[in-house]
Amino acid sequence: MITPQLKTHISFRASYLFSADYKDIMQYRDMKSKPLAQLRFNGMI
């Protein structure tokens, strides 16, 4: 189940992923499993 907050996060990242290389995309996939608080700490949101 995808929450509205997660959808917003995915939409926000989508514009970045258009210019990302494969390594960045794989890193993002790893980050999806982390808590949103951790993502904010890393400056990803």
N, CA, C, O and CB atoms as a CASP TS submission, in Angstrom:
PFRMAT TS
TARGET T0000
AUTHOR 0000-0000-0000
METHOD Language model
MODEL 1
PARENT N/A
ATOM      1  N   MET     1       0.837  -1.196   0.000  1.00  0.00           N
ATOM      2  CA  MET     1       0.000   0.000   0.000  1.00  0.00           C
ATOM      3  C   MET     1       0.875   1.250   0.000  1.00  0.00           C
ATOM      4  O   MET     1       1.798   1.381   0.803  1.00  0.00           O
ATOM      5  CB  MET     1      -0.948   0.003   1.219  1.00  0.00           C
ATOM      6  N   ILE     2       0.567   2.157  -0.911  1.00  0.00           N
ATOM      7  CA  ILE     2       1.338   3.392  -1.017  1.00  0.00           C
ATOM      8  C   ILE     2       0.551   4.538  -0.396  1.00  0.00           C
ATOM      9  O   ILE     2      -0.566   4.837  -0.817  1.00  0.00           O
ATOM     10  CB  ILE     2       1.683   3.705  -2.495  1.00  0.00           C
ATOM     11  N   THR     3       1.133   5.166   0.594  1.00  0.00           N
ATOM     12  CA  THR     3       0.466   6.283   1.258  1.00  0.00           C
ATOM     13  C   THR     3       0.618   7.550   0.430  1.00  0.00           C
ATOM     14  O   THR     3       1.549   7.652  -0.370  1.00  0.00           O
ATOM     15  CB  THR     3       1.035   6.496   2.673  1.00  0.00           C
ATOM     16  N   PRO     4      -0.277   8.519   0.606  1.00  0.00           N
ATOM     17  CA  PRO     4      -0.156   9.797  -0.128  1.00  0.00           C
ATOM     18  C   PRO     4       1.205  10.456   0.087  1.00  0.00           C
ATOM     19  O   PRO     4       1.766  11.042  -0.839  1.00  0.00           O
ATOM     20  CB  PRO     4      -1.266  10.763   0.307  1.00  0.00           C
ATOM     21  N   GLN     5       1.732  10.362   1.300  1.00  0.00           N
ATOM     22  CA  GLN     5       3.041  10.963   1.574  1.00  0.00           C
ATOM     23  C   GLN     5       4.129  10.291   0.743  1.00  0.00           C
ATOM     24  O   GLN     5       5.029  10.956   0.229  1.00  0.00           O
ATOM     25  CB  GLN     5       3.380  10.861   3.073  1.00  0.00           C
ATOM     26  N   LEU     6       4.040   8.978   0.619  1.00  0.00           N
ATOM     27  CA  LEU     6       5.030   8.251  -0.163  1.00  0.00           C
ATOM     28  C   LEU     6       4.885   8.588  -1.649  1.00  0.00           C
ATOM     29  O   LEU     6       5.883   8.728  -2.356  1.00  0.00           O
ATOM     30  CB  LEU     6       4.887   6.734   0.064  1.00  0.00           C
ATOM     31  N   LYS     7       3.648   8.716  -2.119  1.00  0.00           N
ATOM     32  CA  LYS     7       3.435   9.114  -3.511  1.00  0.00           C
ATOM     33  C   LYS     7       4.078  10.464  -3.785  1.00  0.00           C
ATOM     34  O   LYS     7       4.713  10.662  -4.820  1.00  0.00           O
ATOM     35  CB  LYS     7       1.934   9.165  -3.839  1.00  0.00           C
ATOM     36  N   THR     8       3.908  11.395  -2.845  1.00  0.00           N
ATOM     37  CA  THR     8       4.507  12.722  -3.000  1.00  0.00           C
ATOM     38  C   THR     8       6.020  12.602  -3.070  1.00  0.00           C
ATOM     39  O   THR     8       6.659  13.272  -3.880  1.00  0.00           O
ATOM     40  CB  THR     8       4.095  13.653  -1.839  1.00  0.00           C
ATOM     41  N   HIS     9       6.592  11.759  -2.233  1.00  0.00           N
ATOM     42  CA  HIS     9       8.039  11.554  -2.214  1.00  0.00           C
ATOM     43  C   HIS     9       8.508  10.976  -3.547  1.00  0.00           C
ATOM     44  O   HIS     9       9.521  11.412  -4.094  1.00  0.00           O
ATOM     45  CB  HIS     9       8.441  10.622  -1.051  1.00  0.00           C
ATOM     46  N   ILE    10       7.780  10.007  -4.061  1.00  0.00           N
ATOM     47  CA  ILE    10       8.147   9.383  -5.331  1.00  0.00           C
ATOM     48  C   ILE    10       8.059  10.404  -6.465  1.00  0.00           C
ATOM     49  O   ILE    10       8.941  10.461  -7.321  1.00  0.00           O
ATOM     50  CB  ILE    10       7.235   8.167  -5.627  1.00  0.00           C
ATOM     51  N   SER    11       6.996  11.210  -6.472  1.00  0.00           N
ATOM     52  CA  SER    11       6.836  12.227  -7.507  1.00  0.00           C
ATOM     53  C   SER    11       7.969  13.241  -7.437  1.00  0.00           C
ATOM     54  O   SER    11       8.485  13.680  -8.465  1.00  0.00           O
ATOM     55  CB  SER    11       5.480  12.935  -7.366  1.00  0.00           C
ATOM     56  N   PHE    12       8.353  13.610  -6.215  1.00  0.00           N
ATOM     57  CA  PHE    12       9.439  14.569  -6.027  1.00  0.00           C
ATOM     58  C   PHE    12      10.746  14.009  -6.574  1.00  0.00           C
ATOM     59  O   PHE    12      11.513  14.727  -7.215  1.00  0.00           O
ATOM     60  CB  PHE    12       9.593  14.927  -4.539  1.00  0.00           C
ATOM     61  N   ARG    13      10.998  12.741  -6.325  1.00  0.00           N
ATOM     62  CA  ARG    13      12.240  12.121  -6.765  1.00  0.00           C
ATOM     63  C   ARG    13      12.251  11.814  -8.262  1.00  0.00           C
ATOM     64  O   ARG    13      13.315  11.724  -8.875  1.00  0.00           O
ATOM     65  CB  ARG    13      12.477  10.854  -5.987  1.00  0.00           C
ATOM     66  N   ALA    14      11.061  11.653  -8.846  1.00  0.00           N
ATOM     67  CA  ALA    14      10.972  11.263 -10.249  1.00  0.00           C
ATOM     68  C   ALA    14      11.711  12.249 -11.148  1.00  0.00           C
ATOM     69  O   ALA    14      12.416  11.833 -12.067  1.00  0.00           O
ATOM     70  CB  ALA    14       9.512  11.158 -10.678  1.00  0.00           C
ATOM     71  N   SER    15      11.559  13.544 -10.899  1.00  0.00           N
ATOM     72  CA  SER    15      12.210  14.543 -11.737  1.00  0.00           C
ATOM     73  C   SER    15      13.730  14.423 -11.641  1.00  0.00           C
ATOM     74  O   SER    15      14.442  14.671 -12.614  1.00  0.00           O
ATOM     75  CB  SER    15      11.760  15.954 -11.336  1.00  0.00           C
ATOM     76  N   TYR    16      14.220  14.041 -10.457  1.00  0.00           N
ATOM     77  CA  TYR    16      15.665  13.851 -10.306  1.00  0.00           C
ATOM     78  C   TYR    16      16.122  12.596 -11.041  1.00  0.00           C
ATOM     79  O   TYR    16      17.180  12.590 -11.671  1.00  0.00           O
ATOM     80  CB  TYR    16      16.046  13.761  -8.817  1.00  0.00           C
ATOM     81  N   LEU    17      15.325  11.537 -10.961  1.00  0.00           N
ATOM     82  CA  LEU    17      15.716  10.258 -11.550  1.00  0.00           C
ATOM     83  C   LEU    17      15.850  10.343 -13.062  1.00  0.00           C
ATOM     84  O   LEU    17      16.572   9.546 -13.661  1.00  0.00           O
ATOM     85  CB  LEU    17      14.711   9.186 -11.187  1.00  0.00           C
ATOM     86  N   PHE    18      15.161  11.306 -13.696  1.00  0.00           N
ATOM     87  CA  PHE    18      15.287  11.454 -15.142  1.00  0.00           C
ATOM     88  C   PHE    18      16.739  11.726 -15.536  1.00  0.00           C
ATOM     89  O   PHE    18      17.179  11.327 -16.614  1.00  0.00           O
ATOM     90  CB  PHE    18      14.380  12.585 -15.644  1.00  0.00           C
ATOM     91  N   SER    19      17.480  12.408 -14.657  1.00  0.00           N
ATOM     92  CA  SER    19      18.867  12.749 -14.973  1.00  0.00           C
ATOM     93  C   SER    19      19.865  11.912 -14.172  1.00  0.00           C
ATOM     94  O   SER    19      21.071  12.158 -14.214  1.00  0.00           O
ATOM     95  CB  SER    19      19.110  14.226 -14.712  1.00  0.00           C
ATOM     96  N   ALA    20      19.355  10.935 -13.453  1.00  0.00           N
ATOM     97  CA  ALA    20      20.235  10.120 -12.608  1.00  0.00           C
ATOM     98  C   ALA    20      20.864   8.987 -13.412  1.00  0.00           C
ATOM     99  O   ALA    20      20.295   8.517 -14.397  1.00  0.00           O
ATOM    100  CB  ALA    20      19.455   9.548 -11.413  1.00  0.00           C
ATOM    101  N   ASP    21      22.048   8.557 -12.977  1.00  0.00           N
ATOM    102  CA  ASP    21      22.634   7.387 -13.613  1.00  0.00           C
ATOM    103  C   ASP    21      22.207   6.129 -12.857  1.00  0.00           C
ATOM    104  O   ASP    21      21.509   6.212 -11.846  1.00  0.00           O
ATOM    105  CB  ASP    21      24.180   7.504 -13.661  1.00  0.00           C
ATOM    106  N   TYR    22      22.627   4.971 -13.350  1.00  0.00           N
ATOM    107  CA  TYR    22      22.149   3.710 -12.779  1.00  0.00           C
ATOM    108  C   TYR    22      22.504   3.587 -11.304  1.00  0.00           C
ATOM    109  O   TYR    22      21.700   3.093 -10.513  1.00  0.00           O
ATOM    110  CB  TYR    22      22.728   2.532 -13.548  1.00  0.00           C
ATOM    111  N   LYS    23      23.681   4.023 -10.932  1.00  0.00           N
ATOM    112  CA  LYS    23      24.121   3.930  -9.536  1.00  0.00           C
ATOM    113  C   LYS    23      23.198   4.737  -8.625  1.00  0.00           C
ATOM    114  O   LYS    23      22.823   4.270  -7.549  1.00  0.00           O
ATOM    115  CB  LYS    23      25.575   4.426  -9.392  1.00  0.00           C
ATOM    116  N   ASP    24      22.832   5.947  -9.053  1.00  0.00           N
ATOM    117  CA  ASP    24      21.941   6.782  -8.247  1.00  0.00           C
ATOM    118  C   ASP    24      20.580   6.121  -8.091  1.00  0.00           C
ATOM    119  O   ASP    24      19.983   6.174  -7.016  1.00  0.00           O
ATOM    120  CB  ASP    24      21.784   8.171  -8.878  1.00  0.00           C
ATOM    121  N   ILE    25      20.084   5.495  -9.164  1.00  0.00           N
ATOM    122  CA  ILE    25      18.786   4.828  -9.106  1.00  0.00           C
ATOM    123  C   ILE    25      18.836   3.665  -8.120  1.00  0.00           C
ATOM    124  O   ILE    25      17.902   3.484  -7.338  1.00  0.00           O
ATOM    125  CB  ILE    25      18.366   4.332 -10.504  1.00  0.00           C
ATOM    126  N   MET    26      19.893   2.885  -8.143  1.00  0.00           N
ATOM    127  CA  MET    26      20.011   1.763  -7.216  1.00  0.00           C
ATOM    128  C   MET    26      20.127   2.262  -5.781  1.00  0.00           C
ATOM    129  O   MET    26      19.592   1.644  -4.861  1.00  0.00           O
ATOM    130  CB  MET    26      21.223   0.892  -7.576  1.00  0.00           C
ATOM    131  N   GLN    27      20.825   3.379  -5.588  1.00  0.00           N
ATOM    132  CA  GLN    27      20.946   3.954  -4.251  1.00  0.00           C
ATOM    133  C   GLN    27      19.576   4.386  -3.755  1.00  0.00           C
ATOM    134  O   GLN    27      19.243   4.185  -2.587  1.00  0.00           O
ATOM    135  CB  GLN    27      21.926   5.151  -4.249  1.00  0.00           C
ATOM    136  N   TYR    28      18.770   4.987  -4.648  1.00  0.00           N
ATOM    137  CA  TYR    28      17.429   5.413  -4.272  1.00  0.00           C
ATOM    138  C   TYR    28      16.576   4.213  -3.881  1.00  0.00           C
ATOM    139  O   TYR    28      15.808   4.287  -2.922  1.00  0.00           O
ATOM    140  CB  TYR    28      16.769   6.185  -5.420  1.00  0.00           C
ATOM    141  N   ARG    29      16.701   3.110  -4.614  1.00  0.00           N
ATOM    142  CA  ARG    29      15.924   1.909  -4.289  1.00  0.00           C
ATOM    143  C   ARG    29      16.281   1.422  -2.890  1.00  0.00           C
ATOM    144  O   ARG    29      15.406   0.971  -2.151  1.00  0.00           O
ATOM    145  CB  ARG    29      16.177   0.790  -5.332  1.00  0.00           C
ATOM    146  N   ASP    30      17.546   1.507  -2.522  1.00  0.00           N
ATOM    147  CA  ASP    30      17.958   1.113  -1.169  1.00  0.00           C
ATOM    148  C   ASP    30      17.354   2.053  -0.129  1.00  0.00           C
ATOM    149  O   ASP    30      16.952   1.615   0.948  1.00  0.00           O
ATOM    150  CB  ASP    30      19.498   1.108  -1.050  1.00  0.00           C
ATOM    151  N   MET    31      17.289   3.336  -0.450  1.00  0.00           N
ATOM    152  CA  MET    31      16.780   4.322   0.496  1.00  0.00           C
ATOM    153  C   MET    31      15.287   4.183   0.744  1.00  0.00           C
ATOM    154  O   MET    31      14.792   4.581   1.799  1.00  0.00           O
ATOM    155  CB  MET    31      17.078   5.708  -0.001  1.00  0.00           C
ATOM    156  N   LYS    32      14.563   3.617  -0.223  1.00  0.00           N
ATOM    157  CA  LYS    32      13.110   3.503  -0.059  1.00  0.00           C
ATOM    158  C   LYS    32      12.739   2.670   1.163  1.00  0.00           C
ATOM    159  O   LYS    32      11.650   2.826   1.715  1.00  0.00           O
ATOM    160  CB  LYS    32      12.488   2.890  -1.308  1.00  0.00           C
ATOM    161  N   SER    33      13.632   1.794   1.582  1.00  0.00           N
ATOM    162  CA  SER    33      13.328   0.933   2.720  1.00  0.00           C
ATOM    163  C   SER    33      13.641   1.601   4.059  1.00  0.00           C
ATOM    164  O   SER    33      13.355   1.044   5.119  1.00  0.00           O
ATOM    165  CB  SER    33      14.102  -0.363   2.602  1.00  0.00           C
ATOM    166  N   LYS    34      14.231   2.798   4.005  1.00  0.00           N
ATOM    167  CA  LYS    34      14.576   3.508   5.239  1.00  0.00           C
ATOM    168  C   LYS    34      13.413   4.390   5.694  1.00  0.00           C
ATOM    169  O   LYS    34      12.594   4.800   4.871  1.00  0.00           O
ATOM    170  CB  LYS    34      15.847   4.363   5.035  1.00  0.00           C
ATOM    171  N   PRO    35      13.331   4.685   6.986  1.00  0.00           N
ATOM    172  CA  PRO    35      12.277   5.573   7.498  1.00  0.00           C
ATOM    173  C   PRO    35      12.379   6.955   6.872  1.00  0.00           C
ATOM    174  O   PRO    35      13.466   7.417   6.525  1.00  0.00           O
ATOM    175  CB  PRO    35      12.361   5.685   9.027  1.00  0.00           C
ATOM    176  N   LEU    36      11.217   7.615   6.730  1.00  0.00           N
ATOM    177  CA  LEU    36      11.209   8.955   6.152  1.00  0.00           C
ATOM    178  C   LEU    36      12.075   9.913   6.968  1.00  0.00           C
ATOM    179  O   LEU    36      12.694  10.818   6.409  1.00  0.00           O
ATOM    180  CB  LEU    36       9.776   9.487   6.063  1.00  0.00           C
ATOM    181  N   ALA    37      12.121   9.718   8.284  1.00  0.00           N
ATOM    182  CA  ALA    37      12.952  10.574   9.128  1.00  0.00           C
ATOM    183  C   ALA    37      14.420  10.470   8.715  1.00  0.00           C
ATOM    184  O   ALA    37      15.136  11.471   8.700  1.00  0.00           O
ATOM    185  CB  ALA    37      12.786  10.194  10.615  1.00  0.00           C
ATOM    186  N   GLN    38      14.860   9.270   8.382  1.00  0.00           N
ATOM    187  CA  GLN    38      16.245   9.078   7.961  1.00  0.00           C
ATOM    188  C   GLN    38      16.485   9.743   6.608  1.00  0.00           C
ATOM    189  O   GLN    38      17.551  10.312   6.373  1.00  0.00           O
ATOM    190  CB  GLN    38      16.587   7.577   7.890  1.00  0.00           C
ATOM    191  N   LEU    39      15.497   9.672   5.721  1.00  0.00           N
ATOM    192  CA  LEU    39      15.633  10.315   4.423  1.00  0.00           C
ATOM    193  C   LEU    39      15.743  11.825   4.583  1.00  0.00           C
ATOM    194  O   LEU    39      16.545  12.470   3.907  1.00  0.00           O
ATOM    195  CB  LEU    39      14.447   9.960   3.520  1.00  0.00           C
ATOM    196  N   ARG    40      14.934  12.390   5.483  1.00  0.00           N
ATOM    197  CA  ARG    40      15.011  13.831   5.726  1.00  0.00           C
ATOM    198  C   ARG    40      16.386  14.201   6.269  1.00  0.00           C
ATOM    199  O   ARG    40      16.953  15.227   5.893  1.00  0.00           O
ATOM    200  CB  ARG    40      13.908  14.279   6.709  1.00  0.00           C
ATOM    201  N   PHE    41      16.916  13.370   7.146  1.00  0.00           N
ATOM    202  CA  PHE    41      18.237  13.622   7.724  1.00  0.00           C
ATOM    203  C   PHE    41      19.301  13.642   6.631  1.00  0.00           C
ATOM    204  O   PHE    41      20.256  14.416   6.700  1.00  0.00           O
ATOM    205  CB  PHE    41      18.579  12.555   8.785  1.00  0.00           C
ATOM    206  N   ASN    42      19.136  12.799   5.638  1.00  0.00           N
ATOM    207  CA  ASN    42      20.090  12.735   4.538  1.00  0.00           C
ATOM    208  C   ASN    42      19.826  13.797   3.481  1.00  0.00           C
ATOM    209  O   ASN    42      20.564  13.890   2.501  1.00  0.00           O
ATOM    210  CB  ASN    42      20.055  11.368   3.904  1.00  0.00           C
ATOM    211  N   GLY    43      18.778  14.603   3.668  1.00  0.00           N
ATOM    212  CA  GLY    43      18.485  15.671   2.731  1.00  0.00           C
ATOM    213  C   GLY    43      17.818  15.192   1.459  1.00  0.00           C
ATOM    214  O   GLY    43      17.848  15.893   0.447  1.00  0.00           O
ATOM    215  N   MET    44      17.214  14.008   1.486  1.00  0.00           N
ATOM    216  CA  MET    44      16.587  13.481   0.278  1.00  0.00           C
ATOM    217  C   MET    44      15.154  13.956   0.117  1.00  0.00           C
ATOM    218  O   MET    44      14.574  13.793  -0.956  1.00  0.00           O
ATOM    219  CB  MET    44      16.623  11.975   0.294  1.00  0.00           C
ATOM    220  N   ILE    45      14.564  14.542   1.162  1.00  0.00           N
ATOM    221  CA  ILE    45      13.203  15.070   1.051  1.00  0.00           C
ATOM    222  C   ILE    45      13.253  16.567   1.314  1.00  0.00           C
ATOM    223  O   ILE    45      12.221  17.236   1.275  1.00  0.00           O
ATOM    224  CB  ILE    45      12.226  14.356   2.048  1.00  0.00           C
TER
END
